[in-house]
Amino acid sequence: MYDQTMPEFFNDKAFLSSVHEYQVDCSAGTQMSLRRNFYAGPKATGPQVGSSNDTTWVPLEPATVAQAIYKVTLAQALLKAACAKD
């Protein structure tokens, strides 16, 4: 979930928050937006003013939640593989 300090616009409708759902391909380091919902109020409150999705795989953006999850998941997989060799 993202909260904006100032209203932003989606299809000419103001929104103050949005909820994003991504799919991450850990082997390629890419992500795809499954769904983005935009809300008139903060913290996904108020009426939903729009939604979108994008089925294009794009590189993980630095300093994003998706990249942080990718790094943690990759580290856990590497640790699990290393422990399995003991």
MOPAC internal coordinates of N, CA, C and O (Angstrom, degrees):
PM7 1SCF
backbone

  N    0.0000 0     0.00 0     0.00 0    0    0    0
  C    1.4351 1     0.00 0     0.00 0    1    0    0
  C    1.5250 1   108.25 1     0.00 0    2    1    0
  O    1.2310 1   121.48 1   -39.82 1    3    2    1
  N    1.2968 1   114.78 1   140.18 1    3    2    1
  C    1.4629 1   121.55 1   178.35 1    5    3    2
  C    1.5213 1   108.80 1  -123.79 1    6    5    3
  O    1.2310 1   120.45 1   -46.24 1    7    6    5
  N    1.3144 1   116.75 1   133.76 1    7    6    5
  C    1.4617 1   122.51 1   174.10 1    9    7    6
  C    1.5236 1   108.27 1  -110.30 1   10    9    7
  O    1.2310 1   120.94 1   -44.00 1   11   10    9
  N    1.3155 1   115.80 1   136.00 1   11   10    9
  C    1.4573 1   121.87 1   178.60 1   13   11   10
  C    1.5288 1   108.78 1   -99.00 1   14   13   11
  O    1.2310 1   120.20 1   -34.20 1   15   14   13
  N    1.3172 1   117.22 1   145.80 1   15   14   13
  C    1.4625 1   119.68 1   175.90 1   17   15   14
  C    1.5271 1   111.03 1   -82.16 1   18   17   15
  O    1.2310 1   121.04 1   152.85 1   19   18   17
  N    1.3196 1   115.61 1   -27.15 1   19   18   17
  C    1.4650 1   122.49 1   176.80 1   21   19   18
  C    1.5194 1   107.34 1  -127.14 1   22   21   19
  O    1.2310 1   119.84 1   -32.02 1   23   22   21
  N    1.3215 1   117.91 1   147.98 1   23   22   21
  C    1.4668 1   119.34 1   179.01 1   25   23   22
  C    1.5294 1   111.53 1   -57.67 1   26   25   23
  O    1.2310 1   121.57 1   -40.64 1   27   26   25
  N    1.3322 1   114.60 1   139.36 1   27   26   25
  C    1.4585 1   121.77 1   170.42 1   29   27   26
  C    1.5162 1   106.53 1  -114.92 1   30   29   27
  O    1.2310 1   120.11 1    -5.86 1   31   30   29
  N    1.3281 1   117.40 1   174.14 1   31   30   29
  C    1.4574 1   119.46 1  -174.23 1   33   31   30
  C    1.5177 1   111.48 1  -126.67 1   34   33   31
  O    1.2310 1   121.70 1   -39.90 1   35   34   33
  N    1.3331 1   114.35 1   140.10 1   35   34   33
  C    1.4522 1   122.92 1   173.14 1   37   35   34
  C    1.5221 1   106.15 1  -130.36 1   38   37   35
  O    1.2310 1   120.83 1   -61.00 1   39   38   37
  N    1.3268 1   116.02 1   119.00 1   39   38   37
  C    1.4822 1   120.93 1  -176.47 1   41   39   38
  C    1.5285 1   111.71 1    50.44 1   42   41   39
  O    1.2310 1   121.07 1  -133.35 1   43   42   41
  N    1.3223 1   115.56 1    46.65 1   43   42   41
  C    1.4695 1   123.51 1   177.92 1   45   43   42
  C    1.5300 1   113.94 1    64.88 1   46   45   43
  O    1.2310 1   119.74 1  -163.27 1   47   46   45
  N    1.3353 1   118.11 1    16.73 1   47   46   45
  C    1.4656 1   121.61 1   176.88 1   49   47   46
  C    1.5230 1   108.62 1  -116.17 1   50   49   47
  O    1.2310 1   120.59 1   -49.45 1   51   50   49
  N    1.3367 1   116.47 1   130.55 1   51   50   49
  C    1.4618 1   121.27 1  -177.99 1   53   51   50
  C    1.5231 1   110.55 1   -72.33 1   54   53   51
  O    1.2310 1   121.14 1   -38.62 1   55   54   53
  N    1.3328 1   115.42 1   141.38 1   55   54   53
  C    1.4634 1   120.33 1   173.66 1   57   55   54
  C    1.5168 1   109.48 1  -139.29 1   58   57   55
  O    1.2310 1   121.16 1   -28.76 1   59   58   57
  N    1.3549 1   115.39 1   151.24 1   59   58   57
  C    1.4614 1   121.50 1   178.44 1   61   59   58
  C    1.5285 1   112.61 1  -112.23 1   62   61   59
  O    1.2310 1   120.04 1   168.72 1   63   62   61
  N    1.3320 1   117.53 1   -11.28 1   63   62   61
  C    1.4598 1   119.76 1   179.02 1   65   63   62
  C    1.5204 1   109.99 1  -152.21 1   66   65   63
  O    1.2310 1   121.63 1   -18.98 1   67   66   65
  N    1.3243 1   114.48 1   161.02 1   67   66   65
  C    1.4602 1   120.01 1   178.06 1   69   67   66
  C    1.5218 1   109.55 1  -150.65 1   70   69   67
  O    1.2310 1   121.60 1   -28.54 1   71   70   69
  N    1.3176 1   114.55 1   151.46 1   71   70   69
  C    1.4609 1   121.99 1   176.97 1   73   71   70
  C    1.5252 1   106.71 1  -118.79 1   74   73   71
  O    1.2310 1   121.18 1   -53.26 1   75   74   73
  N    1.3365 1   115.34 1   126.74 1   75   74   73
  C    1.4652 1   120.75 1  -176.71 1   77   75   74
  C    1.5249 1   109.43 1  -116.74 1   78   77   75
  O    1.2310 1   120.72 1   -40.37 1   79   78   77
  N    1.3225 1   116.22 1   139.63 1   79   78   77
  C    1.4601 1   122.23 1   175.05 1   81   79   78
  C    1.5255 1   107.45 1  -124.34 1   82   81   79
  O    1.2310 1   121.08 1   -57.01 1   83   82   81
  N    1.3422 1   115.55 1   122.99 1   83   82   81
  C    1.4589 1   121.21 1  -177.23 1   85   83   82
  C    1.5180 1   111.44 1  -118.86 1   86   85   83
  O    1.2310 1   121.22 1   -25.40 1   87   86   85
  N    1.3048 1   115.28 1   154.60 1   87   86   85
  C    1.4569 1   121.94 1   168.48 1   89   87   86
  C    1.5270 1   105.55 1  -111.57 1   90   89   87
  O    1.2310 1   120.67 1   -45.70 1   91   90   89
  N    1.3328 1   116.33 1   134.30 1   91   90   89
  C    1.4621 1   121.32 1  -177.71 1   93   91   90
  C    1.5205 1   109.53 1  -116.33 1   94   93   91
  O    1.2310 1   120.71 1   -47.00 1   95   94   93
  N    1.3226 1   116.24 1   133.00 1   95   94   93
  C    1.4680 1   122.03 1   173.79 1   97   95   94
  C    1.5236 1   106.27 1  -100.11 1   98   97   95
  O    1.2310 1   121.01 1   -80.06 1   99   98   97
  N    1.3299 1   115.67 1    99.94 1   99   98   97
  C    1.4655 1   120.40 1  -174.87 1  101   99   98
  C    1.5280 1   111.97 1   -64.88 1  102  101   99
  O    1.2310 1   119.83 1   147.07 1  103  102  101
  N    1.3200 1   117.94 1   -32.93 1  103  102  101
  C    1.4605 1   119.35 1  -177.95 1  105  103  102
  C    1.5251 1   112.07 1   -70.19 1  106  105  103
  O    1.2310 1   120.24 1   152.98 1  107  106  105
  N    1.3319 1   117.15 1   -27.02 1  107  106  105
  C    1.4667 1   120.64 1  -179.23 1  109  107  106
  C    1.5238 1   112.97 1  -105.32 1  110  109  107
  O    1.2310 1   120.12 1   168.58 1  111  110  109
  N    1.3516 1   117.37 1   -11.42 1  111  110  109
  C    1.4693 1   119.87 1  -177.34 1  113  111  110
  C    1.5111 1   112.34 1    66.73 1  114  113  111
  O    1.2310 1   120.76 1  -142.29 1  115  114  113
  N    1.3513 1   116.15 1    37.71 1  115  114  113
  C    1.4589 1   120.99 1  -179.24 1  117  115  114
  C    1.5282 1   110.14 1  -124.60 1  118  117  115
  O    1.2310 1   121.28 1   -13.73 1  119  118  117
  N    1.3386 1   115.16 1   166.27 1  119  118  117
  C    1.4547 1   121.42 1   178.29 1  121  119  118
  C    1.5200 1   110.33 1  -139.30 1  122  121  119
  O    1.2310 1   121.54 1   -22.73 1  123  122  121
  N    1.3376 1   114.66 1   157.27 1  123  122  121
  C    1.4522 1   121.67 1   175.61 1  125  123  122
  C    1.5207 1   107.09 1  -135.53 1  126  125  123
  O    1.2310 1   120.31 1   -42.85 1  127  126  125
  N    1.3078 1   117.02 1   137.15 1  127  126  125
  C    1.4610 1   121.74 1   179.19 1  129  127  126
  C    1.5254 1   108.78 1   -81.78 1  130  129  127
  O    1.2310 1   120.66 1   -64.58 1  131  130  129
  N    1.3273 1   116.34 1   115.42 1  131  130  129
  C    1.4591 1   120.29 1   177.45 1  133  131  130
  C    1.5190 1   111.36 1   -81.68 1  134  133  131
  O    1.2310 1   120.99 1   143.40 1  135  134  133
  N    1.3339 1   115.72 1   -36.60 1  135  134  133
  C    1.4565 1   119.32 1  -177.45 1  137  135  134
  C    1.5237 1   109.45 1  -164.36 1  138  137  135
  O    1.2310 1   121.34 1   -38.51 1  139  138  137
  N    1.3227 1   115.04 1   141.49 1  139  138  137
  C    1.4589 1   122.42 1   171.56 1  141  139  138
  C    1.5239 1   107.22 1  -134.26 1  142  141  139
  O    1.2310 1   120.73 1   -57.88 1  143  142  141
  N    1.3247 1   116.20 1   122.12 1  143  142  141
  C    1.4664 1   121.36 1   178.02 1  145  143  142
  C    1.5181 1   108.64 1  -112.37 1  146  145  143
  O    1.2310 1   120.49 1   -45.09 1  147  146  145
  N    1.3186 1   116.66 1   134.91 1  147  146  145
  C    1.4576 1   122.90 1  -176.35 1  149  147  146
  C    1.5288 1   109.35 1  -113.18 1  150  149  147
  O    1.2310 1   120.81 1   -46.09 1  151  150  149
  N    1.3497 1   116.05 1   133.91 1  151  150  149
  C    1.4690 1   122.23 1  -174.16 1  153  151  150
  C    1.5254 1   110.96 1  -122.85 1  154  153  151
  O    1.2310 1   121.42 1   -34.58 1  155  154  153
  N    1.3270 1   114.90 1   145.42 1  155  154  153
  C    1.4656 1   120.71 1  -178.27 1  157  155  154
  C    1.5246 1   112.06 1   -66.73 1  158  157  155
  O    1.2310 1   119.92 1   146.38 1  159  158  157
  N    1.3361 1   117.76 1   -33.62 1  159  158  157
  C    1.4575 1   121.22 1  -176.65 1  161  159  158
  C    1.5156 1   112.87 1  -103.02 1  162  161  159
  O    1.2310 1   120.28 1    -5.60 1  163  162  161
  N    1.3352 1   117.06 1   174.40 1  163  162  161
  C    1.4560 1   121.28 1   178.00 1  165  163  162
  C    1.5357 1   111.16 1   -72.48 1  166  165  163
  O    1.2310 1   120.72 1   -22.90 1  167  166  165
  N    1.3270 1   116.22 1   157.10 1  167  166  165
  C    1.4657 1   123.15 1   174.74 1  169  167  166
  C    1.5270 1   112.63 1    53.65 1  170  169  167
  O    1.2310 1   120.85 1  -137.24 1  171  170  169
  N    1.3470 1   115.98 1    42.76 1  171  170  169
  C    1.4714 1   123.92 1   176.95 1  173  171  170
  C    1.5221 1   112.41 1    58.30 1  174  173  171
  O    1.2310 1   120.81 1  -139.44 1  175  174  173
  N    1.3401 1   116.07 1    40.56 1  175  174  173
  C    1.4652 1   120.87 1   176.86 1  177  175  174
  C    1.5170 1   109.14 1  -109.81 1  178  177  175
  O    1.2310 1   121.56 1   -10.56 1  179  178  177
  N    1.3124 1   114.62 1   169.44 1  179  178  177
  C    1.4533 1   119.72 1  -179.62 1  181  179  178
  C    1.5192 1   110.71 1    77.55 1  182  181  179
  O    1.2310 1   120.75 1     2.05 1  183  182  181
  N    1.3055 1   116.18 1  -177.95 1  183  182  181
  C    1.4622 1   119.08 1  -178.29 1  185  183  182
  C    1.5287 1   111.96 1   -66.58 1  186  185  183
  O    1.2310 1   121.73 1   -32.78 1  187  186  185
  N    1.3173 1   114.29 1   147.22 1  187  186  185
  C    1.4673 1   119.44 1   172.92 1  189  187  186
  C    1.5229 1   106.80 1   -77.85 1  190  189  187
  O    1.2310 1   120.66 1   -54.67 1  191  190  189
  N    1.3317 1   116.35 1   125.33 1  191  190  189
  C    1.4621 1   119.67 1  -175.92 1  193  191  190
  C    1.5266 1   112.71 1   -97.90 1  194  193  191
  O    1.2310 1   120.25 1   173.25 1  195  194  193
  N    1.3326 1   117.13 1    -6.75 1  195  194  193
  C    1.4537 1   119.78 1   177.54 1  197  195  194
  C    1.5067 1   111.47 1   170.66 1  198  197  195
  O    1.2310 1   121.48 1    -7.58 1  199  198  197
  N    1.3208 1   114.77 1   172.42 1  199  198  197
  C    1.4611 1   120.84 1   176.58 1  201  199  198
  C    1.5226 1   108.99 1  -153.26 1  202  201  199
  O    1.2310 1   121.20 1   -19.53 1  203  202  201
  N    1.3098 1   115.30 1   160.47 1  203  202  201
  C    1.4615 1   119.96 1   178.45 1  205  203  202
  C    1.5199 1   109.34 1  -155.45 1  206  205  203
  O    1.2310 1   121.03 1   -14.06 1  207  206  205
  N    1.3106 1   115.64 1   165.94 1  207  206  205
  C    1.4578 1   122.09 1   170.99 1  209  207  206
  C    1.5222 1   107.67 1  -147.72 1  210  209  207
  O    1.2310 1   120.95 1   -18.10 1  211  210  209
  N    1.3016 1   115.80 1   161.90 1  211  210  209
  C    1.4608 1   121.36 1  -179.13 1  213  211  210
  C    1.5147 1   106.84 1  -142.59 1  214  213  211
  O    1.2310 1   120.28 1   -62.81 1  215  214  213
  N    1.3041 1   117.07 1   117.19 1  215  214  213
  C    1.4616 1   120.89 1  -175.69 1  217  215  214
  C    1.5311 1   112.67 1   -92.23 1  218  217  215
  O    1.2310 1   120.53 1  -160.48 1  219  218  217
  N    1.3159 1   116.59 1    19.52 1  219  218  217
  C    1.4650 1   121.42 1   178.59 1  221  219  218
  C    1.5244 1   109.63 1   -95.43 1  222  221  219
  O    1.2310 1   120.47 1   -50.55 1  223  222  221
  N    1.3297 1   116.70 1   129.45 1  223  222  221
  C    1.4602 1   121.10 1   175.44 1  225  223  222
  C    1.5236 1   108.60 1   -77.39 1  226  225  223
  O    1.2310 1   120.56 1   -50.06 1  227  226  225
  N    1.3229 1   116.54 1   129.94 1  227  226  225
  C    1.4628 1   121.79 1   179.34 1  229  227  226
  C    1.5275 1   108.51 1  -131.35 1  230  229  227
  O    1.2310 1   119.75 1   -24.01 1  231  230  229
  N    1.3376 1   118.08 1   155.99 1  231  230  229
  C    1.4673 1   120.33 1   177.84 1  233  231  230
  C    1.5283 1   110.80 1   -60.10 1  234  233  231
  O    1.2310 1   120.58 1   -32.52 1  235  234  233
  N    1.3312 1   116.49 1   147.48 1  235  234  233
  C    1.4645 1   120.95 1   175.38 1  237  235  234
  C    1.5204 1   108.86 1   -61.77 1  238  237  235
  O    1.2310 1   120.55 1   -48.23 1  239  238  237
  N    1.3120 1   116.55 1   131.77 1  239  238  237
  C    1.4579 1   120.82 1   179.38 1  241  239  238
  C    1.5221 1   109.52 1   -81.21 1  242  241  239
  O    1.2310 1   120.21 1   -40.95 1  243  242  241
  N    1.3345 1   117.20 1   139.05 1  243  242  241
  C    1.4761 1   120.39 1   178.14 1  245  243  242
  C    1.5237 1   111.22 1   -61.91 1  246  245  243
  O    1.2310 1   121.02 1   -31.76 1  247  246  245
  N    1.3209 1   115.65 1   148.24 1  247  246  245
  C    1.4679 1   123.74 1   174.61 1  249  247  246
  C    1.5327 1   112.90 1    60.56 1  250  249  247
  O    1.2310 1   120.59 1  -144.20 1  251  250  249
  N    1.3429 1   116.47 1    35.80 1  251  250  249
  C    1.4604 1   120.69 1   175.50 1  253  251  250
  C    1.5259 1   109.41 1  -116.21 1  254  253  251
  O    1.2310 1   120.94 1   -15.46 1  255  254  253
  N    1.3164 1   115.81 1   164.54 1  255  254  253
  C    1.4604 1   120.64 1   177.33 1  257  255  254
  C    1.5202 1   110.02 1   -60.12 1  258  257  255
  O    1.2310 1   120.34 1   137.65 1  259  258  257
  N    1.3257 1   116.96 1   -42.35 1  259  258  257
  C    1.4664 1   120.59 1  -179.70 1  261  259  258
  C    1.5274 1   111.06 1   -58.74 1  262  261  259
  O    1.2310 1   119.90 1   137.88 1  263  262  261
  N    1.3183 1   117.80 1   -42.12 1  263  262  261
  C    1.4633 1   119.97 1   179.33 1  265  263  262
  C    1.5305 1   110.97 1   -67.85 1  266  265  263
  O    1.2310 1   119.88 1   142.17 1  267  266  265
  N    1.3161 1   117.83 1   -37.83 1  267  266  265
  C    1.4698 1   120.93 1   178.43 1  269  267  266
  C    1.5242 1   110.56 1   -63.34 1  270  269  267
  O    1.2310 1   120.42 1   135.78 1  271  270  269
  N    1.3278 1   116.80 1   -44.22 1  271  270  269
  C    1.4691 1   120.51 1   177.91 1  273  271  270
  C    1.5185 1   110.30 1   -63.08 1  274  273  271
  O    1.2310 1   120.55 1   137.98 1  275  274  273
  N    1.3021 1   116.55 1   -42.02 1  275  274  273
  C    1.4697 1   121.68 1   177.73 1  277  275  274
  C    1.5340 1   110.50 1   -57.81 1  278  277  275
  O    1.2310 1   120.18 1   132.92 1  279  278  277
  N    1.3213 1   117.27 1   -47.08 1  279  278  277
  C    1.4697 1   120.99 1  -178.46 1  281  279  278
  C    1.5277 1   111.66 1   -63.55 1  282  281  279
  O    1.2310 1   120.25 1   137.04 1  283  282  281
  N    1.3290 1   117.12 1   -42.96 1  283  282  281
  C    1.4723 1   120.96 1   179.59 1  285  283  282
  C    1.5251 1   109.80 1   -65.47 1  286  285  283
  O    1.2310 1   120.37 1   134.66 1  287  286  285
  N    1.3201 1   116.90 1   -45.34 1  287  286  285
  C    1.4651 1   121.10 1  -179.15 1  289  287  286
  C    1.5167 1   110.80 1   -62.81 1  290  289  287
  O    1.2310 1   120.15 1   137.09 1  291  290  289
  N    1.3226 1   117.32 1   -42.91 1  291  290  289
  C    1.4600 1   121.65 1   178.90 1  293  291  290
  C    1.5259 1   110.37 1   -64.10 1  294  293  291
  O    1.2310 1   120.08 1   136.83 1  295  294  293
  N    1.3256 1   117.45 1   -43.17 1  295  294  293
  C    1.4657 1   121.17 1   179.26 1  297  295  294
  C    1.5299 1   110.63 1   -62.71 1  298  297  295
  O    1.2310 1   120.47 1   138.50 1  299  298  297
  N    1.3337 1   116.71 1   -41.50 1  299  298  297
  C    1.4651 1   119.93 1   178.85 1  301  299  298
  C    1.5282 1   110.83 1   -64.35 1  302  301  299
  O    1.2310 1   120.01 1   139.41 1  303  302  301
  N    1.3225 1   117.58 1   -40.59 1  303  302  301
  C    1.4619 1   121.09 1   179.34 1  305  303  302
  C    1.5249 1   110.66 1   -65.03 1  306  305  303
  O    1.2310 1   120.18 1   138.97 1  307  306  305
  N    1.3301 1   117.27 1   -41.03 1  307  306  305
  C    1.4662 1   120.75 1   179.21 1  309  307  306
  C    1.5219 1   110.92 1   -66.38 1  310  309  307
  O    1.2310 1   120.24 1   139.38 1  311  310  309
  N    1.3332 1   117.15 1   -40.62 1  311  310  309
  C    1.4588 1   121.53 1   178.61 1  313  311  310
  C    1.5321 1   110.55 1   -64.60 1  314  313  311
  O    1.2310 1   120.61 1   136.92 1  315  314  313
  N    1.3131 1   116.44 1   -43.08 1  315  314  313
  C    1.4616 1   120.95 1   179.25 1  317  315  314
  C    1.5254 1   110.40 1   -62.52 1  318  317  315
  O    1.2310 1   120.09 1   137.58 1  319  318  317
  N    1.3306 1   117.43 1   -42.42 1  319  318  317
  C    1.4649 1   121.45 1   178.95 1  321  319  318
  C    1.5239 1   110.52 1   -65.05 1  322  321  319
  O    1.2310 1   120.06 1   139.11 1  323  322  321
  N    1.3291 1   117.48 1   -40.89 1  323  322  321
  C    1.4566 1   120.99 1  -179.30 1  325  323  322
  C    1.5225 1   110.93 1   -66.60 1  326  325  323
  O    1.2310 1   120.11 1   139.52 1  327  326  325
  N    1.3332 1   117.40 1   -40.48 1  327  326  325
  C    1.4604 1   121.75 1  -179.75 1  329  327  326
  C    1.5219 1   111.24 1   -69.75 1  330  329  327
  O    1.2310 1   120.07 1   150.19 1  331  330  329
  N    1.3041 1   117.47 1   -29.81 1  331  330  329
  C    1.4608 1   120.98 1  -179.30 1  333  331  330
  C    1.5311 1   111.10 1   -68.95 1  334  333  331
  O    1.2310 1   120.00 1   157.59 1  335  334  333
  N    1.3177 1   117.60 1   -22.41 1  335  334  333
  C    1.4666 1   121.67 1  -178.94 1  337  335  334
  C    1.5156 1   112.39 1   -80.04 1  338  337  335
  O    1.2310 1   119.78 1   163.82 1  339  338  337
  N    1.3478 1   118.03 1   -16.18 1  339  338  337
  C    1.4794 1   121.82 1  -177.99 1  341  339  338
  C    1.4964 1   111.69 1   -72.38 1  342  341  339
  O    1.2310 1   120.10 1   180.00 1  343  342  341

